[in-house]
Amino acid sequence: MTQSVGETGIPVPEGGTFQGRKPPSERRSYEEAPDARLEERWSAVSRCDRTAEVTEVSWLTTTGTLRLGFEVTDGRPFSYEPGNFVRLETKLEGRELEGRELEGKGFRRGTYCIASTPSPYHRFDLLVRLVDGPMSRHLASLRLGDGIAFRGPTGRSMVRAAGDGHDDLVLVATGVGIAPLLSLATTLLKGGWRRRIDLYWGLRRPEDVCLTEQLDRLAARYGNFRYQISLSQPPEAGWSGLTGRVTESVPPLLDDLEPARFVLTVNGAMTEELASALAEVGVSRERIYEEPYFNGRYVADRDVVAAIAARFPGRPA
């Protein structure tokens, strides 16, 4: 087991990315039971009946992104596909994070997409963005050997969205939504995928950039894989990657839409705007797979969609 510890005083980033489709009931807060009977009733109705142990805690950025590794400890079968997620459940106990006591006590749940590649081992990785909420702060406080209850894996497989292998793939994610796409690309490439895979990842600042060593290894090993990072708040100097939101920077690069399928993840505003723009320029909706993990009911503004569509090559400005 390995552990990497980040700098102390990690700032809480603005906003954040929630992984996994969040049911309406998830908005409720489950406070600590005032007596043992209520706590027993909670345990009786909870469906997070599986257990795992923390095997890795790695801070990937100083802005609050970490990778957590888990090993399933309940002895039951465990398998998943790219795009599947798990629902974690914990009872907050007032642990401190970087010298600050965690706010709130009681039961909390959170849903997170699996970032690792399916394997025979009963292990899985998650990417977590530290935001100003009790669940993410609790996960950021976990230590090697800590246990956690979970449910799953469940959810739709993104492998089916890739089709039968006769089309190129364009993968677009923002924030920690890279998790399922990294799992998907790695799984397909290791499985002998021959068509091109282009991955576009939107982040805010250079300090948010991570996982480049893993992505570089994929690109070096597989000639049909490429990735580019787009910063919406780039520095004035020293950045050679894409700039702007992915809805701004990616469309001008997509000059060959016919043999491609698209997988869009995380922010429902981004996925719906980009999907609508792709449809506007002639891509069949059957070739566009959306997996919004928040803003799932967002309705794209027609003028915004038209502006994005105009950025594709050959379109009138």
Secondary structure by P-SEA (a helix, b strand, c coil): cbbbbcccccccccbbbbcccccccccccccccccaaaaaaaaaaccccbbbbbcbbbbccccccbbbbbbbcccccccccccbbbbbbbbbccccccccccccccbbbbbbbbcccccccccbbbbbbbcccaaaaaaaaccccbbbbbccccccccccccccccbbbbbbbccccaaaaaaaaaaaaaaccccbbbbbbbbcccccccaaaaaaaaaaacccbbbbbbbccccccccccccccccccccccccccccbbbbbcccaaaaaaaaaaaaaaccccccbbbbbcccccbbbbaaaaaaaaaacccccc
